[in-house]
Amino acid sequence: MRGFWILVGLAAAASGQAATPLATATVERREVPHTYAADGLVEATKQSTVSAQISGRITEINFDIGDVVKKGQVLVRIDETAANQAVNESRAVLAQAEAAHENAKANFERTKQLFERKFVSQAALDRAEAEHRSAESQLEARKASVAIAADTLGHTTVIAPYGGVVLARHVELGEVATPGKPLMTGFDPSELRVVVNVPQDQVRQVRAFGEAMVELPALGRRIEPVTVTVRPGADPRTHTTQVRLDLPPNQLDTYPGMFARAHFVVGKVTKTLIPAAAVLRRSELTAVYVLDEKATPRLRQVRVGEPVGEKEVEVLAGLAPGEKVALDPVKAGIAASGTGN
């Protein structure tokens, strides 16, 4: 009752203010969606970790945690000395192979002409042809080696595969990178989703209705997902099924790992409803101002349930359908103090 006397005191202090007409709402009892709530987490649709593909010392790190990166920007550079040496060596070997191929080709052409003039045997021609084919194969192999070396050199520059935000940096300047070593983790903040696990006894209704609302308690926000996807399989340990809810693009202040709650429509139910703005909460008191037959606001304690949508709340006890409640409890308290309530 302490909250009640606080309200009376506040109303009395404001009794000198001029009374204004009160905006009201009628207590309604109607059919609304029946929901099932499941807790989950926000995750990025695009989230990846770029790793080193060659060995070498890290010479440049251009971004850190929280930085915004555009597609194609250089994230990390790895010392390219060894890679350059490999390219130069492979090109030198390629030059040798090209020279050997030209020599074998010329020898084969001469031997073929001599064979046609009956100056060399068939065996000599076959041997020259085999040497030509071997030199040709060696040339192709050396060309492939140069391509591989050039590709390896390209791996010294690690670029962003898509635009996003750096979530984690796994290396420091001067460290030695090895193939497979994680370098940076990033995600695309424009494409997020909520992942929850739903018990098997609720999956059929979730799939049948296909409607849901995502609540982000930390932000005080409710978001209607773009799509609701029920995974075609269950976890054999928890006997739950994963459901993914894709959020609309570019959700402000929303990031992977954030707690979320999904409210799935699983049926219909009739509830007594009032606007959430009409509910007054002070300490342990939950009440509304009800207008009597003379349109006088009177404070009445009520018991409320869960929110219905973003603007309404269920009333479990204390009100009857058809009664009128004040939408602004502060103004109603001022008006009530002026009538001696």
Rosetta blueprint (number, residue, H / E / L):
1 M L
2 R H
3 G H
4 F H
5 W H
6 I H
7 L H
8 V H
9 G H
10 L H
11 A H
12 A H
13 A H
14 A L
15 S L
16 G L
17 Q L
18 A L
19 A L
20 T L
21 P L
22 L L
23 A L
24 T E
25 A E
26 T E
27 V L
28 E E
29 R E
30 R E
31 E E
32 V E
33 P E
34 H E
35 T E
36 Y E
37 A E
38 A E
39 D E
40 G E
41 L E
42 V E
43 E E
44 A E
45 T L
46 K L
47 Q E
48 S E
49 T E
50 V E
51 S E
52 A L
53 Q L
54 I L
55 S L
56 G E
57 R E
58 I E
59 T E
60 E E
61 I E
62 N L
63 F L
64 D L
65 I L
66 G L
67 D L
68 V E
69 V E
70 K L
71 K L
72 G L
73 Q L
74 V E
75 L E
76 V E
77 R E
78 I E
79 D L
80 E L
81 T H
82 A H
83 A H
84 N H
85 Q H
86 A H
87 V H
88 N H
89 E H
90 S H
91 R H
92 A H
93 V H
94 L H
95 A H
96 Q H
97 A H
98 E H
99 A H
100 A H
101 H H
102 E H
103 N H
104 A H
105 K H
106 A H
107 N H
108 F H
109 E H
110 R H
111 T H
112 K H
113 Q H
114 L H
115 F H
116 E H
117 R L
118 K L
119 F L
120 V L
121 S L
122 Q H
123 A H
124 A H
125 L H
126 D H
127 R H
128 A H
129 E H
130 A H
131 E H
132 H H
133 R H
134 S H
135 A H
136 E H
137 S H
138 Q H
139 L H
140 E H
141 A H
142 R H
143 K H
144 A H
145 S H
146 V H
147 A H
148 I H
149 A H
150 A H
151 D H
152 T H
153 L H
154 G H
155 H L
156 T L
157 T E
158 V E
159 I E
160 A L
161 P L
162 Y L
163 G L
164 G E
165 V E
166 V E
167 L E
168 A E
169 R E
170 H L
171 V L
172 E L
173 L L
174 G L
175 E L
176 V E
177 A E
178 T L
179 P L
180 G L
181 K L
182 P E
183 L E
184 M E
185 T E
186 G E
187 F E
188 D L
189 P L
190 S L
191 E L
192 L E
193 R E
194 V E
195 V E
196 V E
197 N E
198 V E
199 P E
200 Q H
201 D H
202 Q H
203 V H
204 R H
205 Q H
206 V H
207 R H
208 A H
209 F H
210 G L
211 E L
212 A E
213 M E
214 V E
215 E E
216 L E
217 P L
218 A L
219 L L
220 G L
221 R E
222 R E
223 I E
224 E L
225 P L
226 V L
227 T E
228 V E
229 T E
230 V E
231 R L
232 P L
233 G L
234 A L
235 D L
236 P L
237 R L
238 T L
239 H L
240 T E
241 T E
242 Q E
243 V E
244 R E
245 L E
246 D E
247 L L
248 P L
249 P L
250 N L
251 Q L
252 L L
253 D L
254 T L
255 Y L
256 P L
257 G L
258 M L
259 F E
260 A E
261 R E
262 A E
263 H E
264 F E
265 V E
266 V E
267 G E
268 K E
269 V E
270 T E
271 K E
272 T E
273 L E
274 I E
275 P E
276 A H
277 A H
278 A H
279 V L
280 L E
281 R E
282 R E
283 S L
284 E L
285 L E
286 T E
287 A E
288 V E
289 Y E
290 V E
291 L E
292 D L
293 E L
294 K L
295 A L
296 T L
297 P E
298 R E
299 L E
300 R E
301 Q E
302 V L
303 R E
304 V E
305 G E
306 E E
307 P E
308 V E
309 G L
310 E L
311 K L
312 E E
313 V E
314 E E
315 V E
316 L E
317 A E
318 G L
319 L L
320 A L
321 P L
322 G L
323 E L
324 K E
325 V E
326 A E
327 L L
328 D L
329 P H
330 V H
331 K H
332 A H
333 G H
334 I H
335 A H
336 A H
337 S H
338 G H
339 T L
340 G L
341 N L
